[in-house]
């Protein structure tokens, strides 16, 4: 007599495919883009091409890392581009002496690295305060600084372009560490620290728990308000760092342009990278891959004569596909 165990149900092939696509789709897309470019795009394997792509993606990854943490708690941060503009406006004002006179240039440069990041972090704290203590939806709370933040940067600089040449300050974008561009090294350090925090620390587990089920997290004693506020502070600080990199790379600070559209690039990197936009998951490595995929798509199109506007359409398509796969995989 044959006994059939009906408690073990096979996984539907479609569900299994969606789950695999959700987990490994970004990596597969990244590898396919590399193979395609190696075969089709001239000089793709040159150091110059690698340097261009990595330096272009560095600031996106830095900002998207903070965005990943915010989204993991079930939030969103639309203010990151404006905070980059504020940070990028403050730094030159310090070492150029337009904010307050400093005779010691080494001290001025040091302050130019520290003060803008602290200011951006404080604005991040303001975002967190609106979300946690005033119960304002994150998209609305951060929309305040999305609009007002760039205005603040423009008022600070009177809307003027700040041009400068300061090798000590510009090392963050133009220098090299062990042969690696400084901004790329900074990107790797930021992503690695965020990964270790999520993977190995109590705070990382609290972030995931808060985004997964906020009420349950509160019942288990997790300080939900403090956790949610902290991720906005981190996001603000990382946006501030990215702002410094951008102005250092451009040798100029333009409050009208620094960080423009960065919030969308960061959200796109998180979505394509596999982190749930509804919270409860933080895939830092996926965010890094997502940013690289978006950058490689843009580079591939440009290198093969396709207008840059087409890259925006493809980027939107990638986001739609990524979110669709995530939703279907979670329901399966």
Steps between C-alpha positions, in 0.01 A plus 500: 500500500633840403474785749486846350611798705259775398654753743793563268386721215735560211591860424328625187751549218374854438537594869846348510605697191374828647683439826823422315454808281438715807815375670745475211346708220714808564821299501403324178415834336836641610692204356304511174575870459871431549498216246310713249739793537808281477367362171361820349632817664853609399755548782253383764769314693732801513592661832353829380157343444509328838605824669223701332227254597616457859543872566162574344327242719684578827276783620186307403610203711587721797157665495318177414658327801330747732181468294512122545499539879211746489296280266575197718304669782207561266592862424630704209732801476433747220727765651840344424563702183425828676719402795783437255448854369511644854815306589661591170420867557637516856838333436648758256362783712715373788840467330440801273430707810160629385320344797749610767872585471748224592872568468608137536422328168548150643239576765271652237518190282441276802191700592386488136490121527329485841257792530296435181452134592384593851257755355363242256465249784305757704264551208464121492411513869234759412355256245497226761334731751216577260449129432523366856367776726252673269385183321544658157531251216867469394433602140334821622748568782804475274324690221534807726879503469486375142342836420642728770849348522611606156353844568711519817814414300414762238441768763831417669692549175274773356450262209863552393742239375789445743815414305809383687826312478603334824696174457468408869122516490472354151696190602166343597407492130826524308749327728595133510534251784731207416437571131122506544308827443423648842128533432482134395684395816257714701207331325633155590560599863149646538335195345713259704423676828128504423510130409677412825253710699198328345655154516671495838364767734195537721413825323493317168253245632291778650485680164376187324251421777362855494438486128364147510235561766520824694235410759662166572838671530357741758351213700841329515657812649675639193525883521327549165501880509871512576580247227295681236650837594852357487465367145394845380803649676725246327334569166550874547865457595572279199327750272726765651809293422379443144452874460863559594615245243296660222623856556859380546479308173354799314737757658187709549182511703171578329203489736270479200649174371682309777298192590230567242304178445719305744201391708357321195832333415535381860147360516553332162822335623320369810205368296713335232727362772222294654414682823126512558365853465242411766772437760626202696801425281834675444719358225809723502689284251191500280486880515864516387423263213183691415692826471762331282232352273334840454837663426601224258168526315556872454862449394405220257237711330726804471797296377284351226354827376167496683390842639528551875124559520450135413690403814228667707236285333704185555560599864126538554444161337758338729323638807161372381638153428689483831199605709270265307729202560535584870124525551422181314781310673372606845145393416609162363 
